[in-house]
Amino acid sequence: TLTNLIIPGLAFPINAVISMKGKRTADETITIGTTTYTNAHKFEVILSPNATLSGFTIPIGTVKKYMWIADNIGIIKEEFPPIDIQVNVPGVTATRFRSDGFVKELKTYKLQ
């Protein structure tokens, strides 16, 4: 829960709740650099933010994130696709949030 958020264009703060759901999807074989990981467990995480303004709930949309986890190693890849979300508050000009997204990949690891 985020409280007293200031959004450009709004003269008053709002509160937001971000719920998360996750599920394991099919295992995949992925190659990062010169290393191939077989049976990497892929997870999809769905973020669903909602804003509350004067007792009214305003759905913002959903955002998905993906993670691949290799046995005995941990997270080997994360992907956050580009997003373009518009927040519509009655009586106020819509506010748009954009992100280019990102991909993070494991470079090296050492087992001890």
C-alpha positions as CSV (number, residue, x, y, z in Angstrom):
1,T,0.0,0.0,0.0
2,L,1.3,3.4,-1.0
3,T,-0.1,6.5,0.7
4,N,-0.2,10.1,-0.2
5,L,1.2,9.7,-3.7
6,I,1.6,12.9,-5.7
7,I,0.7,12.5,-9.3
8,P,1.7,15.4,-11.7
9,G,-1.5,17.3,-12.6
10,L,-3.3,16.4,-9.5
11,A,-3.6,19.0,-6.7
12,F,-4.2,16.4,-4.0
13,P,-2.5,13.1,-2.9
14,I,-4.0,9.7,-3.6
15,N,-3.5,6.2,-2.1
16,A,-2.6,3.1,-4.1
17,V,-2.6,-0.6,-3.5
18,I,-0.6,-2.9,-5.7
19,S,-1.6,-6.5,-5.6
20,M,0.7,-9.3,-7.0
21,K,-0.2,-12.7,-8.4
22,G,2.4,-15.1,-9.7
23,K,2.3,-18.4,-11.5
24,R,4.8,-20.9,-12.8
25,T,4.6,-21.4,-16.5
26,A,6.3,-24.0,-18.7
27,D,10.0,-24.7,-18.1
28,E,12.3,-23.5,-20.8
29,T,15.8,-24.0,-22.1
30,I,17.4,-20.6,-22.4
31,T,20.9,-19.5,-23.4
32,I,22.6,-16.5,-21.8
33,G,25.9,-15.6,-23.4
34,T,27.6,-19.0,-23.9
35,T,25.8,-20.8,-21.1
36,T,22.6,-22.8,-21.7
37,Y,20.2,-23.5,-18.9
38,T,17.9,-26.5,-19.4
39,N,14.6,-26.7,-17.6
40,A,14.7,-23.1,-16.3
41,H,11.5,-22.5,-14.4
42,K,9.7,-19.5,-15.8
43,F,7.4,-17.4,-13.6
44,E,4.9,-14.8,-14.6
45,V,4.2,-12.1,-12.0
46,I,1.2,-9.9,-12.5
47,L,1.0,-6.5,-10.8
48,S,-2.4,-4.9,-10.5
49,P,-2.2,-1.3,-9.1
50,N,-5.4,0.5,-8.0
51,A,-5.7,4.1,-6.7
52,T,-8.1,5.3,-4.1
53,L,-9.3,8.9,-4.3
54,S,-12.0,10.2,-1.9
55,G,-13.2,6.6,-1.4
56,F,-13.4,5.7,-5.1
57,T,-11.2,3.0,-6.5
58,I,-9.6,3.7,-9.8
59,P,-8.2,0.6,-11.6
60,I,-4.9,1.5,-13.3
61,G,-4.3,-1.7,-15.3
62,T,-2.0,-4.7,-15.1
63,V,1.7,-5.0,-15.6
64,K,3.5,-8.3,-16.2
65,K,7.0,-9.3,-15.2
66,Y,8.8,-12.6,-16.0
67,M,11.6,-14.4,-14.2
68,W,13.6,-17.5,-15.0
69,I,15.1,-19.5,-12.2
70,A,17.6,-22.3,-12.6
71,D,18.0,-25.1,-10.0
72,N,20.9,-24.7,-7.6
73,I,21.6,-21.2,-9.1
74,G,18.7,-18.9,-8.6
75,I,17.3,-16.1,-10.8
76,I,19.1,-16.2,-14.2
77,K,16.9,-13.8,-16.1
78,E,14.3,-11.1,-15.4
79,E,12.2,-9.3,-18.1
80,F,9.9,-6.4,-17.5
81,P,8.2,-5.5,-20.9
82,P,7.6,-1.9,-21.9
83,I,4.5,-0.4,-20.3
84,D,2.2,2.4,-21.2
85,I,-0.5,3.1,-18.6
86,Q,-3.0,5.9,-18.4
87,V,-4.6,6.9,-15.1
88,N,-8.1,8.4,-15.7
89,V,-9.5,10.4,-12.8
90,P,-12.9,11.9,-13.4
91,G,-12.6,15.7,-13.8
92,V,-8.8,15.7,-14.2
93,T,-6.6,15.4,-17.3
94,A,-5.4,11.8,-17.7
95,T,-1.9,11.1,-16.5
96,R,0.2,8.7,-18.6
97,F,3.1,6.5,-17.2
98,R,5.5,4.9,-19.6
99,S,8.6,2.7,-19.2
100,D,10.9,1.2,-21.7
101,G,11.1,-2.0,-19.7
102,F,14.3,-3.9,-19.1
103,V,16.0,-7.3,-19.3
104,K,18.5,-8.5,-16.6
105,E,20.6,-11.6,-17.2
106,L,23.0,-13.4,-14.9
107,K,26.6,-12.8,-16.1
108,T,28.5,-15.1,-13.8
109,Y,28.1,-17.3,-10.8
110,K,30.2,-19.5,-8.6
111,L,29.0,-22.6,-6.7
112,Q,30.7,-23.3,-3.4
